[in-house]
Every structure is written in structure tokens, then in C-alpha cells.
Amino acid sequence: MEEGTVFDLGGKTLEVVELPGHTGGSIGLLYREEKVLYVGDAMNSALLLFFPEATSLKVYTQTLEKARNLDFVEMVQSHPPKIFGKEVLERYLKLAKSVDWETARPYIHEGKELPNVRYVCTEGMTLADMQNPDFDCIVVAKDKL
């Protein structure tokens, strides 16, 4: 699917918006009539940028900045599966711009520390705070910085 492709659902339309970051092919669907952006895993409060298909932190930051300029009011994500106001993008941008490899914490997945993967959370929080509504986190590989 290419950016700008529009699906007409009988008077309701969904427009494809490219949102690379979590993966290079991540997209959103903009429901212009209701000003809702469906983003799936493209942007969320626990973003993973360490899998091989992930893009760089720079690309993800550019995606967040691009999304700020889209005409929507609400955003539906897959993690957590709920509706957020557009203002959550400011939190995500602030966190993305604060990532510092030296102060980031080692990331443990399934009981093992992943080499060259670290995470940064909202100030004062750790992964144990995932259920907190103010929690945001980016897990990033060193080669994605």
C-alpha cells in the first residue's frame, strides 16, 4: 500500500499514511471524516526498535513529527488497545529525543539480557510501571541509534 491510497467504505474513507519506525513498512489509516488515525504498532507507549525490520530512532522521530502535522484528533493504537488524544505524540517525541545509550537500561527479554539492546522510560519509571497511564518506553538496539 502506498501513501495516499484511499479506501472508500461507502461514504467513509481510510487513507494510507506511511509511518515507518517500528518497521519500515508501518502504516496508519486516517479516517478523515471522524479525524481518527489508526496506527497499530507504528506509534505506541512501548515502542520496540530492536528487531531487524525496525528502522532507526531518527526515522521514528521523523514519523512522530510527521504525525503531528496530520489532521486528526484521536489515535487508536494496538499497545495499549485504546484511544489517545493527539497530544500523546508530544510525550512520545520528548522520550524519543531523550534517548541516551549511556544512561539507558539493559533490556531483559524472556529472562535473558539482550546484547546491545537498552530501554528508556518516562522519567522515574521502569518496565514495572507499564500499567501506569503515563508510562512510555522505547526499547532500542545500539545499531538503530
Backbone as CSV, one residue per row, in Angstrom:
resi,resn,N_x,N_y,N_z,CA_x,CA_y,CA_z,C_x,C_y,C_z
1,MET,0.833,-1.175,0.000,0.000,0.000,0.000,0.878,1.239,0.000
2,GLU,0.527,2.172,-0.806,1.295,3.410,-0.903,0.584,4.540,-0.170
3,GLU,1.384,5.461,0.333,0.816,6.627,0.985,-0.141,7.336,0.033
4,GLY,-1.277,7.742,0.579,-2.276,8.432,-0.221,-3.355,7.522,-0.780
5,THR,-3.123,6.208,-0.769,-4.158,5.280,-1.220,-5.378,5.475,-0.320
6,VAL,-6.557,5.563,-0.940,-7.789,5.777,-0.187,-8.727,4.594,-0.410
7,PHE,-9.243,4.084,0.692,-10.236,3.016,0.649,-11.593,3.643,0.930
8,ASP,-12.515,3.517,-0.022,-13.867,4.039,0.156,-14.721,2.918,0.720
9,LEU,-15.222,3.149,1.915,-16.036,2.133,2.584,-17.510,2.532,2.563
10,GLY,-17.942,3.125,1.468,-19.337,3.535,1.345,-19.626,4.818,2.099
11,GLY,-18.934,5.890,1.723,-19.141,7.177,2.377,-18.168,7.451,3.512
12,LYS,-17.424,6.463,3.895,-16.364,6.622,4.898,-15.070,6.208,4.215
13,THR,-14.016,6.989,4.428,-12.772,6.688,3.741,-11.630,6.520,4.732
14,LEU,-10.710,5.651,4.381,-9.471,5.449,5.129,-8.319,5.717,4.168
15,GLU,-7.442,6.630,4.558,-6.303,6.991,3.730,-5.017,6.433,4.337
16,VAL,-4.212,5.790,3.520,-2.944,5.220,3.967,-1.921,6.332,4.204
17,VAL,-1.286,6.276,5.375,-0.223,7.206,5.733,0.988,6.357,6.127
18,GLU,2.118,6.578,5.474,3.325,5.830,5.828,3.849,6.333,7.165
19,LEU,4.087,5.393,8.115,4.566,5.725,9.452,5.707,4.788,9.851
20,PRO,6.841,4.840,9.150,7.943,3.932,9.466,8.529,4.207,10.853
21,GLY,9.075,3.177,11.421,9.693,3.265,12.742,9.781,1.869,13.310
22,HIS,8.680,1.410,13.917,8.660,0.054,14.465,9.071,-0.946,13.385
23,THR,8.558,-0.725,12.182,9.037,-1.445,10.994,9.093,-0.432,9.855
24,GLY,9.877,-0.751,8.862,9.982,0.142,7.719,8.679,0.280,6.956
25,GLY,7.831,-0.722,7.018,6.573,-0.705,6.287,5.370,-0.325,7.126
26,SER,5.578,0.164,8.328,4.439,0.540,9.178,3.614,1.642,8.523
27,ILE,2.303,1.499,8.660,1.384,2.496,8.115,0.345,2.865,9.167
28,GLY,-0.357,3.941,8.883,-1.542,4.314,9.632,-2.677,4.452,8.643
29,LEU,-3.883,4.433,9.158,-5.063,4.665,8.335,-5.787,5.866,8.911
30,LEU,-5.899,6.912,8.119,-6.516,8.158,8.556,-7.978,8.174,8.126
31,TYR,-8.846,8.212,9.111,-10.288,8.287,8.902,-10.654,9.764,9.002
32,ARG,-10.535,10.451,7.872,-10.664,11.913,7.841,-12.013,12.419,8.345
33,GLU,-13.078,11.720,7.990,-14.411,12.195,8.375,-14.582,12.294,9.893
34,GLU,-13.921,11.438,10.623,-14.036,11.432,12.088,-12.764,11.919,12.779
35,LYS,-11.743,12.270,11.971,-10.452,12.757,12.498,-9.806,11.753,13.463
36,VAL,-9.771,10.489,13.014,-9.168,9.400,13.791,-8.021,8.811,12.969
37,LEU,-6.886,8.567,13.628,-5.745,7.918,12.988,-5.531,6.564,13.657
38,TYR,-5.634,5.504,12.873,-5.373,4.141,13.354,-3.908,3.834,13.049
39,VAL,-3.113,3.529,14.090,-1.675,3.379,13.879,-1.125,1.986,14.166
40,GLY,-1.922,1.085,14.703,-1.415,-0.250,15.008,-0.193,-0.170,15.904
41,ASP,0.913,-0.761,15.478,2.171,-0.749,16.244,3.098,0.394,15.841
42,ALA,2.704,1.214,14.868,3.605,2.242,14.356,4.047,3.235,15.429
43,MET,3.144,3.588,16.321,3.446,4.512,17.423,2.691,4.015,18.638
44,ASN,3.395,3.870,19.735,2.710,3.455,20.953,3.574,3.726,22.175
45,SER,3.021,3.425,23.336,3.706,3.764,24.585,4.823,2.788,24.949
46,ALA,4.977,1.716,24.221,6.070,0.759,24.469,6.643,0.350,23.117
47,LEU,7.376,1.252,22.510,7.844,1.045,21.141,9.134,0.221,21.094
48,LEU,9.153,-0.757,20.218,10.316,-1.631,20.057,11.064,-1.274,18.778
49,LEU,12.333,-0.925,18.938,13.192,-0.607,17.794,14.461,-1.458,17.848
50,PHE,14.287,-2.743,18.040,15.478,-3.593,18.087,15.397,-4.801,17.173
51,PHE,14.258,-5.083,16.623,14.141,-6.189,15.683,14.805,-5.798,14.365
52,PRO,15.239,-6.763,13.566,15.908,-6.433,12.299,15.067,-5.549,11.373
53,GLU,13.755,-5.716,11.381,12.900,-4.940,10.478,12.603,-3.522,10.979
54,ALA,13.042,-3.201,12.187,12.833,-1.849,12.725,13.729,-0.852,12.009
55,THR,13.250,0.386,11.946,14.069,1.454,11.388,14.866,2.085,12.528
56,SER,15.476,3.203,12.259,16.291,3.885,13.265,15.430,4.779,14.158
57,LEU,16.009,5.169,15.270,15.359,6.113,16.172,15.099,7.432,15.439
58,LYS,16.009,7.820,14.573,15.841,9.061,13.801,14.601,8.983,12.912
59,VAL,14.428,7.863,12.229,13.254,7.689,11.358,11.974,7.708,12.194
60,TYR,11.992,7.036,13.341,10.815,7.034,14.214,10.486,8.454,14.677
61,THR,11.500,9.224,15.042,11.279,10.610,15.468,10.675,11.424,14.326
62,GLN,11.159,11.219,13.116,10.593,11.918,11.948,9.131,11.524,11.731
63,THR,8.811,10.255,11.986,7.432,9.790,11.856,6.533,10.485,12.872
64,LEU,7.009,10.616,14.107,6.226,11.315,15.127,5.990,12.765,14.724
65,GLU,7.021,13.403,14.198,6.879,14.793,13.760,5.913,14.900,12.583
66,LYS,5.960,13.950,11.689,5.023,13.921,10.564,3.589,13.767,11.078
67,ALA,3.397,12.857,12.023,2.056,12.600,12.557,1.473,13.836,13.235
68,ARG,2.330,14.651,13.853,1.849,15.891,14.491,1.158,16.804,13.491
69,ASN,1.570,16.725,12.236,1.023,17.612,11.205,-0.198,17.040,10.494
70,LEU,-0.586,15.824,10.836,-1.782,15.241,10.219,-3.035,15.784,10.893
71,ASP,-4.122,15.820,10.159,-5.383,16.356,10.659,-6.200,15.257,11.337
72,PHE,-5.917,15.037,12.617,-6.697,14.086,13.410,-6.744,14.578,14.851
73,VAL,-7.691,14.034,15.597,-7.870,14.408,16.996,-7.601,13.214,17.903
74,GLU,-8.006,12.024,17.443,-7.827,10.803,18.232,-6.988,9.793,17.471
75,MET,-6.243,8.988,18.245,-5.363,7.982,17.658,-5.638,6.648,18.355
76,VAL,-5.798,5.606,17.543,-6.037,4.266,18.075,-4.780,3.443,17.838
77,GLN,-4.249,2.884,18.935,-3.028,2.095,18.886,-3.335,0.642,19.230
78,SER,-2.361,-0.214,18.992,-2.550,-1.612,19.384,-1.995,-1.889,20.779
79,HIS,-1.066,-1.070,21.260,-0.458,-1.264,22.585,-0.413,0.061,23.325
80,PRO,-1.196,0.310,24.295,-2.383,-0.456,24.681,-3.522,-0.183,23.706
81,PRO,-4.437,-1.140,23.606,-5.532,-1.007,22.645,-6.601,-0.041,23.162
82,LYS,-6.335,1.245,22.998,-7.305,2.246,23.427,-7.126,3.499,22.589
83,ILE,-7.981,4.464,22.839,-7.955,5.713,22.085,-7.169,6.761,22.874
84,PHE,-6.257,7.427,22.191,-5.458,8.503,22.773,-5.752,9.799,22.035
85,GLY,-5.599,10.916,22.714,-5.650,12.203,22.057,-4.339,12.449,21.332
86,LYS,-4.374,13.314,20.349,-3.187,13.627,19.557,-2.033,14.122,20.424
87,GLU,-2.342,14.727,21.564,-1.298,15.290,22.423,-0.312,14.244,22.943
88,VAL,-0.665,12.960,22.904,0.265,11.918,23.355,1.532,11.903,22.491
89,LEU,1.437,12.400,21.269,2.611,12.456,20.398,3.717,13.307,21.007
90,GLU,3.357,14.326,21.762,4.369,15.171,22.405,5.158,14.374,23.438
91,ARG,4.481,13.514,24.180,5.174,12.639,25.146,6.129,11.704,24.417
92,TYR,5.648,11.095,23.336,6.481,10.158,22.581,7.702,10.859,21.989
93,LEU,7.498,12.066,21.471,8.616,12.832,20.904,9.637,13.202,21.976
94,LYS,9.161,13.647,23.104,10.056,14.021,24.196,10.916,12.823,24.598
95,LEU,10.297,11.663,24.719,11.047,10.465,25.096,12.034,10.082,23.994
96,ALA,11.593,10.085,22.749,12.474,9.698,21.634,13.699,10.599,21.570
97,LYS,13.505,11.879,21.818,14.620,12.821,21.764,15.526,12.735,22.981
98,SER,15.072,12.057,24.024,15.876,11.944,25.245,16.719,10.673,25.308
99,VAL,16.568,9.784,24.333,17.283,8.507,24.389,18.790,8.752,24.396
100,ASP,19.416,8.205,25.410,20.868,8.297,25.579,21.382,6.900,25.909
101,TRP,22.197,6.356,25.040,22.677,4.985,25.209,23.360,4.780,26.558
102,GLU,24.113,5.736,26.998,24.886,5.579,28.238,24.004,5.481,29.474
103,THR,22.876,6.156,29.473,22.004,6.120,30.658,20.839,5.145,30.500
104,ALA,20.657,4.607,29.297,19.589,3.634,29.076,19.892,2.351,29.847
105,ARG,18.831,1.619,30.159,18.974,0.386,30.958,19.049,-0.842,30.050
106,PRO,19.798,-1.845,30.465,19.832,-3.098,29.697,18.424,-3.702,29.609
107,TYR,18.121,-4.292,28.473,16.797,-4.866,28.252,16.857,-6.382,28.427
108,ILE,15.988,-6.882,29.277,15.916,-8.316,29.541,14.631,-8.847,28.926
109,HIS,14.800,-9.828,28.054,13.666,-10.426,27.354,13.681,-11.928,27.612
110,GLU,12.558,-12.442,28.123,12.439,-13.868,28.451,13.588,-14.343,29.325
111,GLY,13.943,-13.536,30.318,14.959,-13.906,31.303,16.396,-13.711,30.867
112,LYS,16.611,-13.215,29.654,17.975,-13.018,29.161,18.190,-11.571,28.764
113,GLU,19.349,-11.042,29.134,19.698,-9.695,28.708,20.085,-9.738,27.235
114,LEU,19.422,-8.917,26.443,19.738,-8.865,25.017,20.963,-7.975,24.818
115,PRO,21.990,-8.496,24.160,23.182,-7.678,23.938,22.875,-6.499,23.017
116,ASN,23.433,-5.355,23.346,23.282,-4.142,22.536,21.839,-3.682,22.371
117,VAL,21.000,-3.991,23.372,19.620,-3.502,23.393,19.373,-2.891,24.767
118,ARG,18.859,-1.667,24.767,18.570,-0.979,26.027,17.218,-0.288,25.924
119,TYR,16.738,0.144,27.080,15.454,0.833,27.076,15.503,2.115,27.893
120,VAL,14.612,3.024,27.510,14.441,4.299,28.194,12.946,4.469,28.430
121,CYS,12.592,4.823,29.661,11.189,5.039,30.017,10.971,6.480,30.439
122,THR,9.711,6.818,30.595,9.338,8.103,31.160,10.139,8.298,32.444
123,GLU,10.598,9.508,32.670,11.435,9.794,33.837,10.805,9.251,35.120
124,GLY,11.617,8.518,35.877,11.175,7.955,37.146,10.464,6.624,37.031
125,MET,10.324,6.095,35.821,9.612,4.827,35.635,10.550,3.755,35.093
126,THR,10.127,2.507,35.292,10.820,1.348,34.730,9.781,0.488,34.020
127,LEU,10.204,-0.617,33.478,9.269,-1.518,32.809,8.192,-2.031,33.758
128,ALA,8.465,-2.023,35.043,7.476,-2.460,36.028,6.270,-1.513,36.097
129,ASP,6.402,-0.321,35.526,5.329,0.681,35.555,4.448,0.662,34.316
130,MET,4.520,-0.401,33.544,3.795,-0.460,32.271,2.298,-0.168,32.374
131,GLN,1.691,-0.476,33.493,0.250,-0.263,33.638,-0.100,1.177,34.000
132,ASN,0.896,1.988,34.299,0.669,3.390,34.629,0.247,4.126,33.353
133,PRO,-0.833,4.900,33.398,-1.284,5.585,32.177,-0.296,6.604,31.628
134,ASP,0.673,7.029,32.424,1.686,7.986,31.969,2.972,7.308,31.500
135,PHE,2.978,5.989,31.458,4.168,5.215,31.069,4.405,5.297,29.570
136,ASP,5.646,5.573,29.217,6.105,5.479,27.834,7.501,4.874,27.863
137,CYS,7.828,4.108,26.830,9.115,3.428,26.800,9.531,3.173,25.357
138,ILE,10.829,3.262,25.128,11.401,2.883,23.836,12.501,1.877,24.116
139,VAL,12.430,0.744,23.456,13.457,-0.284,23.530,14.206,-0.218,22.205
140,VAL,15.515,0.030,22.281,16.261,0.302,21.052,17.589,-0.464,21.018
141,ALA,17.940,-0.941,19.846,19.243,-1.567,19.636,20.259,-0.477,19.348
142,LYS,21.489,-0.740,19.734,22.552,0.262,19.542,22.690,0.651,18.078
143,ASP,22.513,-0.315,17.178,22.667,-0.008,15.756,21.481,0.752,15.162
144,LYS,20.465,1.016,15.965,19.286,1.775,15.500,19.327,3.228,15.985
145,LEU,20.416,3.587,16.690,20.534,4.971,17.190,20.970,5.914,16.076
